[in-house]
Amino acid sequence: MEVILKEDVDTLGHRGDVVKVADGYGRNFLLPKKLAIEATSANRNVIEQMKQSALRRSAKEKADAQQLVAQMEQVELVFERKVGENEHLFGSVTSSDIAHALEQKGYSVDRRKVQLDEPLKQLGEFHIPVKLHREVSAHIKVTVNAEGEEA
């Protein structure tokens, strides 16, 4: 099945690309979530208009993202978790936790934009990238402390 992407999809392509995908993936995921439209002849004509508007929108989003990076680089998040023997963490800090903490500080960030390969399961200080645009990333300082410990 060929589809035209309406949004950037990781590992698949960028907005406006015509890509070939498995029928089930297209029908059950991309089309219902409005991430893509079917690549019919009528839609192929519309694609050129979409690409032009996408270029303008992308340039504006990139400029907004670069402004947001300057503000987010100053943000420091501190999480407290219970710790057992040998500084073994009970629980972890996930991308959802980081996104929620950023939201409380006034930054609306989707958890999927937080580039955390696996949850943080140890004490310490980490620099976590947050992908705000396909070309722009901010690095957030995240500190995980033992519960009850003074910062």
Backbone as JSON, one array per atom type, in Angstrom:
{
  "sequence": "MEVILKEDVDTLGHRGDVVKVADGYGRNFLLPKKLAIEATSANRNVIEQMKQSALRRSAKEKADAQQLVAQMEQVELVFERKVGENEHLFGSVTSSDIAHALEQKGYSVDRRKVQLDEPLKQLGEFHIPVKLHREVSAHIKVTVNAEGEEA",
  "N": [[0.84, -1.18, 0.0], [0.56, 2.2, -0.83], [1.18, 5.28, 0.72], [0.72, 8.75, 1.57], [2.57, 10.73, 3.62], [1.35, 12.72, 6.24], [2.42, 13.77, 8.46], [5.64, 13.84, 10.15], [7.09, 10.68, 10.54], [8.86, 8.63, 12.59], [11.49, 6.54, 11.49], [10.2, 6.05, 9.1], [9.55, 8.23, 7.33], [9.37, 11.68, 6.16], [7.1, 14.48, 6.43], [4.93, 14.69, 3.69], [6.2, 12.85, 2.08], [5.98, 10.1, -0.2], [5.38, 6.87, 0.59], [5.88, 3.32, 0.69], [4.09, 0.96, 2.45], [3.25, -1.79, 4.66], [0.04, -3.31, 4.24], [-1.59, -3.66, 6.56], [-0.32, -2.03, 8.5], [-0.64, 0.48, 7.36], [-3.51, 0.68, 7.12], [-4.39, 0.16, 9.77], [-2.89, 1.74, 11.52], [-1.5, 4.16, 10.48], [-3.46, 5.53, 8.83], [-5.87, 5.71, 10.55], [-4.85, 7.3, 12.65], [-4.43, 9.61, 11.38], [-1.95, 10.19, 10.3], [-1.21, 9.78, 7.77], [-2.33, 9.76, 4.32], [-4.14, 7.96, 1.82], [-2.42, 7.1, -1.17], [-3.76, 8.1, -3.73], [-4.62, 9.02, -7.13], [-5.86, 11.54, -7.09], [-5.09, 12.48, -4.58], [-2.37, 12.61, -4.96], [-2.11, 14.87, -6.55], [-2.79, 16.82, -4.75], [-0.7, 16.68, -3.04], [1.5, 18.28, -3.78], [0.7, 20.88, -3.1], [0.49, 20.48, -0.38], [3.18, 20.0, 0.25], [4.37, 22.5, -0.22], [3.09, 24.12, 1.72], [3.91, 22.69, 3.92], [6.67, 23.12, 3.94], [6.79, 25.85, 4.57], [5.53, 25.78, 7.1], [7.27, 24.09, 8.45], [9.61, 25.61, 8.53], [8.79, 27.69, 10.2], [8.18, 26.22, 12.53], [10.71, 25.25, 13.13], [12.09, 27.6, 13.76], [10.62, 28.41, 16.02], [11.19, 26.23, 17.67], [13.94, 26.54, 18.04], [14.0, 28.86, 19.57], [12.73, 27.9, 21.84], [14.58, 26.02, 22.71], [16.64, 27.55, 23.82], [15.41, 28.41, 26.16], [14.77, 25.97, 27.4], [17.21, 24.77, 27.89], [18.05, 25.77, 30.27], [16.54, 24.51, 32.17], [16.25, 22.37, 34.96], [15.57, 19.25, 36.16], [14.54, 17.51, 39.04], [14.27, 14.42, 40.5], [12.97, 12.32, 43.03], [13.5, 9.16, 44.31], [12.8, 6.01, 45.91], [15.39, 4.21, 47.52], [17.31, 1.28, 47.8], [19.59, -1.1, 49.28], [23.02, -0.72, 48.28], [22.56, 1.46, 46.62], [20.43, 0.76, 44.94], [17.76, 1.38, 42.87], [14.31, 1.63, 43.54], [11.86, 1.32, 41.34], [11.78, 3.66, 38.58], [12.9, 6.42, 36.52], [11.03, 7.58, 33.96], [10.41, 8.41, 30.46], [7.87, 9.48, 30.39], [7.61, 10.5, 32.97], [9.49, 12.56, 32.87], [8.41, 14.17, 30.82], [6.01, 14.9, 32.06], [6.97, 16.38, 34.25], [8.21, 18.47, 32.89], [5.94, 19.61, 31.77], [4.7, 20.6, 34.04], [6.38, 22.66, 34.57], [5.73, 24.36, 32.6], [6.26, 23.75, 29.93], [5.11, 22.29, 27.09], [5.5, 19.16, 26.18], [5.57, 16.23, 24.31], [5.71, 12.86, 25.46], [6.97, 11.1, 23.73], [8.82, 12.62, 22.46], [10.9, 12.89, 24.16], [14.04, 11.68, 24.27], [14.8, 9.03, 25.49], [16.45, 6.15, 25.87], [16.22, 3.92, 27.59], [14.57, 3.57, 30.76], [15.7, 5.6, 33.53], [17.55, 4.1, 35.97], [19.22, 4.49, 38.09], [20.97, 6.39, 40.59], [22.02, 9.8, 40.18], [23.27, 12.28, 37.85], [21.96, 13.27, 34.78], [21.99, 14.01, 31.27], [19.48, 14.57, 29.19], [18.33, 14.26, 25.92], [15.83, 16.16, 24.21], [13.75, 16.03, 21.59], [12.72, 18.58, 19.73], [12.19, 19.38, 17.19], [12.75, 18.04, 13.92], [15.35, 18.73, 13.32], [16.27, 20.03, 15.54], [17.27, 19.83, 18.87], [16.92, 19.83, 22.41], [18.79, 19.76, 25.46], [18.13, 18.41, 28.51], [18.78, 18.74, 31.95], [18.72, 16.19, 34.2], [18.3, 15.09, 37.43], [18.59, 12.41, 39.62], [17.74, 11.64, 42.8], [18.14, 10.14, 46.06], [15.27, 9.31, 47.98], [14.3, 11.56, 50.48], [16.81, 12.55, 50.79], [18.92, 15.41, 51.0], [19.17, 17.95, 48.55]],
  "CA": [[0.0, 0.0, 0.0], [1.3, 3.46, -0.86], [0.54, 6.36, 1.45], [1.39, 10.04, 1.61], [2.68, 11.09, 5.03], [0.88, 14.06, 6.61], [3.3, 14.17, 9.57], [6.88, 13.08, 10.21], [6.97, 9.42, 11.25], [10.21, 8.09, 12.79], [11.88, 5.34, 10.76], [9.42, 5.86, 7.89], [9.77, 9.34, 6.41], [8.98, 13.02, 6.57], [5.84, 15.0, 5.93], [4.87, 14.89, 2.25], [6.83, 11.73, 1.36], [5.15, 8.96, -0.62], [6.1, 5.67, 1.04], [5.19, 2.04, 0.56], [4.02, 0.31, 3.76], [2.4, -2.97, 4.72], [-1.38, -2.95, 4.26], [-2.1, -3.58, 7.93], [0.28, -0.86, 9.15], [-1.29, 1.65, 6.8], [-4.93, 0.68, 7.46], [-4.67, 0.09, 11.21], [-2.15, 2.7, 12.33], [-1.25, 5.45, 9.86], [-4.69, 6.19, 8.39], [-6.75, 6.13, 11.66], [-4.22, 8.36, 13.45], [-4.31, 10.75, 10.47], [-0.55, 10.46, 10.03], [-1.02, 9.61, 6.34], [-3.52, 9.57, 3.49], [-3.88, 7.0, 0.75], [-1.78, 7.72, -2.34], [-4.56, 7.99, -4.94], [-4.22, 10.03, -8.12], [-6.34, 12.84, -6.63], [-4.26, 12.89, -3.45], [-1.03, 12.94, -5.47], [-2.16, 16.26, -7.0], [-2.86, 17.66, -3.56], [0.57, 16.56, -2.33], [2.36, 19.42, -4.09], [0.25, 21.98, -2.26], [0.86, 20.13, 0.99], [4.62, 20.16, 0.41], [4.67, 23.92, -0.11], [2.66, 24.6, 3.04], [4.74, 22.0, 4.91], [7.96, 23.82, 3.99], [6.59, 27.09, 5.33], [5.24, 25.41, 8.48], [8.48, 23.52, 9.03], [10.53, 26.7, 8.82], [8.28, 28.38, 11.39], [8.34, 25.32, 13.67], [12.14, 25.19, 13.46], [12.43, 28.86, 14.43], [10.02, 28.33, 17.35], [11.93, 25.22, 18.43], [15.24, 27.09, 18.42], [13.75, 29.77, 20.69], [12.39, 27.07, 23.0], [15.81, 25.36, 23.16], [17.35, 28.48, 24.69], [14.74, 28.42, 27.46], [14.78, 24.64, 28.01], [18.57, 24.4, 28.31], [18.2, 26.23, 31.66], [15.68, 23.71, 33.03], [16.84, 21.24, 35.67], [14.54, 18.45, 36.81], [15.03, 16.68, 40.13], [13.34, 13.36, 40.88], [13.36, 11.56, 44.22], [13.0, 7.79, 44.27], [13.24, 5.16, 47.02], [16.63, 3.52, 47.22], [17.63, 0.18, 48.7], [21.02, -1.31, 49.49], [23.91, -0.51, 47.13], [21.94, 2.48, 45.78], [19.52, 0.13, 43.98], [16.55, 2.19, 42.78], [13.01, 0.97, 43.44], [11.18, 2.13, 40.33], [12.71, 4.32, 37.67], [12.43, 7.68, 35.94], [10.72, 7.29, 32.56], [10.18, 9.57, 29.59], [6.59, 10.06, 30.81], [7.89, 11.31, 34.16], [10.21, 13.76, 32.44], [7.45, 15.0, 30.08], [5.07, 15.44, 33.04], [7.68, 17.4, 35.02], [8.36, 19.62, 32.0], [4.62, 20.23, 31.63], [4.46, 21.36, 35.26], [7.2, 23.87, 34.49], [5.18, 25.23, 31.56], [6.69, 23.33, 28.6], [4.26, 21.21, 26.59], [6.34, 18.24, 25.42], [5.05, 14.87, 24.24], [6.68, 11.91, 26.02], [7.72, 10.45, 22.65], [9.89, 13.53, 22.04], [12.0, 12.7, 25.12], [14.87, 10.63, 23.69], [15.32, 8.2, 26.58], [16.5, 4.78, 25.35], [15.64, 3.07, 28.62], [14.34, 4.36, 31.97], [16.84, 5.82, 34.42], [17.41, 3.2, 37.11], [20.3, 4.69, 39.04], [21.12, 7.75, 41.09], [23.01, 10.57, 39.47], [22.89, 13.41, 37.0], [21.91, 12.84, 33.39], [21.59, 15.01, 30.28], [18.54, 13.86, 28.34], [17.91, 15.06, 24.76], [14.41, 16.28, 23.9], [13.68, 16.39, 20.17], [11.65, 19.55, 19.54], [11.99, 19.45, 15.74], [13.63, 16.99, 13.38], [16.73, 19.22, 13.27], [16.56, 20.8, 16.75], [17.09, 19.1, 20.13], [17.36, 20.49, 23.64], [19.3, 18.8, 26.44], [17.6, 18.72, 29.83], [19.55, 18.15, 33.04], [17.84, 15.42, 35.08], [19.01, 14.57, 38.59], [17.84, 11.43, 40.39], [18.25, 11.6, 44.17], [17.48, 9.21, 46.98], [14.16, 9.94, 48.68], [14.67, 12.04, 51.81], [18.17, 13.12, 50.75], [18.94, 16.84, 50.68], [19.83, 18.22, 47.24]],
  "C": [[0.88, 1.23, 0.0], [0.5, 4.52, -0.14], [1.38, 7.62, 1.35], [1.39, 10.48, 3.06], [2.23, 12.53, 5.26], [1.73, 14.63, 7.73], [4.6, 13.37, 9.47], [6.64, 11.82, 11.03], [8.38, 8.84, 11.35], [10.35, 6.77, 12.06], [11.1, 5.11, 9.47], [9.66, 6.98, 6.89], [9.28, 10.64, 6.98], [7.67, 13.41, 5.92], [5.92, 15.23, 4.42], [5.5, 13.77, 1.44], [5.78, 10.7, 0.96], [5.95, 7.71, -0.29], [5.23, 4.44, 0.85], [5.26, 1.34, 1.92], [3.16, -0.94, 3.65], [0.94, -2.54, 4.85], [-1.92, -2.76, 5.67], [-1.59, -2.36, 8.67], [-0.4, 0.41, 8.66], [-2.74, 1.77, 7.26], [-5.19, 0.82, 8.95], [-3.95, 1.13, 12.05], [-2.08, 4.08, 11.67], [-2.53, 6.2, 9.49], [-5.6, 6.6, 9.56], [-6.16, 7.27, 12.51], [-3.98, 9.62, 12.64], [-2.85, 11.18, 10.28], [-0.28, 10.38, 8.53], [-2.38, 9.55, 5.65], [-3.14, 8.61, 2.38], [-3.35, 7.72, -0.48], [-2.59, 7.45, -3.6], [-4.12, 9.08, -5.91], [-4.68, 11.42, -7.7], [-5.46, 13.36, -5.49], [-2.85, 13.24, -3.9], [-0.99, 14.37, -5.99], [-2.14, 17.22, -5.82], [-1.51, 17.69, -2.84], [1.5, 17.74, -2.58], [1.99, 20.63, -3.24], [0.63, 21.72, -0.8], [2.35, 20.34, 1.23], [5.0, 21.62, 0.58], [4.29, 24.46, 1.27], [3.5, 23.94, 4.14], [6.1, 22.67, 5.04], [7.85, 25.1, 4.81], [6.37, 26.78, 6.81], [6.49, 24.88, 9.17], [9.49, 24.6, 9.39], [10.09, 27.46, 10.07], [8.47, 27.52, 12.63], [9.8, 25.24, 14.1], [12.56, 26.45, 14.21], [11.87, 28.87, 15.85], [10.78, 27.36, 18.24], [13.27, 25.76, 18.89], [15.09, 28.09, 19.56], [13.48, 28.98, 21.97], [13.62, 26.37, 23.57], [16.55, 26.26, 24.14], [16.73, 28.51, 26.08], [14.88, 27.07, 28.16], [16.17, 24.21, 28.47], [18.8, 24.78, 29.78], [17.45, 25.35, 32.66], [16.46, 22.56, 33.66], [15.72, 20.53, 36.4], [15.17, 17.57, 37.88], [13.93, 15.69, 40.51], [13.87, 12.67, 42.12], [12.7, 10.19, 44.14], [13.54, 7.03, 45.48], [14.46, 4.35, 46.58], [16.86, 2.44, 48.27], [19.14, 0.09, 48.91], [21.77, -1.13, 48.18], [23.32, 0.47, 46.13], [21.09, 1.88, 44.66], [18.2, 0.89, 44.02], [15.3, 1.31, 42.71], [12.17, 1.83, 42.51], [12.22, 2.78, 39.44], [12.12, 5.65, 37.24], [12.26, 7.43, 34.45], [10.55, 8.57, 31.76], [8.85, 10.25, 29.94], [6.78, 10.95, 32.04], [8.55, 12.63, 33.78], [9.25, 14.7, 31.71], [6.46, 15.65, 31.04], [5.72, 16.56, 33.85], [7.9, 18.65, 34.18], [7.04, 20.36, 31.84], [4.29, 21.07, 32.86], [5.26, 22.65, 35.28], [6.76, 24.78, 33.34], [5.6, 24.88, 30.14], [5.84, 22.15, 28.17], [5.08, 20.32, 25.67], [5.71, 16.86, 25.47], [6.12, 13.91, 24.74], [7.51, 11.23, 24.95], [8.84, 11.34, 22.13], [11.1, 13.42, 22.97], [12.79, 11.48, 24.65], [15.59, 9.83, 24.78], [15.26, 6.75, 26.11], [15.87, 3.79, 26.33], [15.5, 3.91, 29.88], [15.6, 4.47, 32.83], [16.63, 5.01, 35.69], [18.55, 3.34, 38.11], [20.35, 6.14, 39.46], [22.15, 8.48, 40.24], [22.41, 11.7, 38.66], [22.99, 12.98, 35.55], [21.53, 14.03, 32.51], [20.78, 14.28, 29.22], [18.15, 14.75, 27.16], [16.39, 15.01, 24.57], [14.32, 16.81, 22.47], [12.47, 17.29, 19.94], [11.26, 19.68, 18.08], [12.96, 18.44, 15.15], [15.09, 17.41, 13.32], [17.16, 19.91, 14.57], [16.26, 19.95, 17.99], [17.6, 19.95, 21.28], [17.87, 19.4, 24.58], [18.88, 19.27, 27.83], [18.47, 18.02, 30.88], [18.57, 17.49, 34.01], [18.7, 14.83, 36.2], [18.08, 13.6, 39.33], [18.5, 11.31, 41.75], [17.52, 10.54, 44.97], [16.39, 9.96, 47.74], [14.59, 10.31, 50.08], [16.05, 12.65, 51.86], [18.08, 14.59, 50.39], [19.71, 17.06, 49.39], [21.02, 19.11, 47.41]]
}
